[in-house]
Amino acid sequence: MPAHAADTTITQQLAHWSAQAGRPGDAGRGQVFFNSRHGGEWSCASCHGTLPTGPGRHANTGKTVDPLAPAFNPKAFTDSARVEKWFRRNCKDVLSRECSAAEKADLLAHLGGLR
């Protein structure tokens, strides 16, 4: 597995997206967002699991997906480029568009609070 740049943390990502959104991320909204299908076939939970503290499985390919919650995957949200790549890709899969700054902040607040 390739090494990650470790140039960021979930706390830094949350602060960035909260500032972009003009409000703090909301874990409750993030949890609802994570588990909802937004008019499409998939939700975030479709691949990451309703509780993303353990390995998930990609809904289409069946490939194992590492735990998304940083408390259960120390590499999660530590590489800015990977964070951007996966937000862009996964938001398009779930929403058919990129996530807004507020949606990213809410998701990060939810994921960062899982213990």
Disulfide bonds with the S-S distance in Angstrom:
Cys91-Cys99 1.84
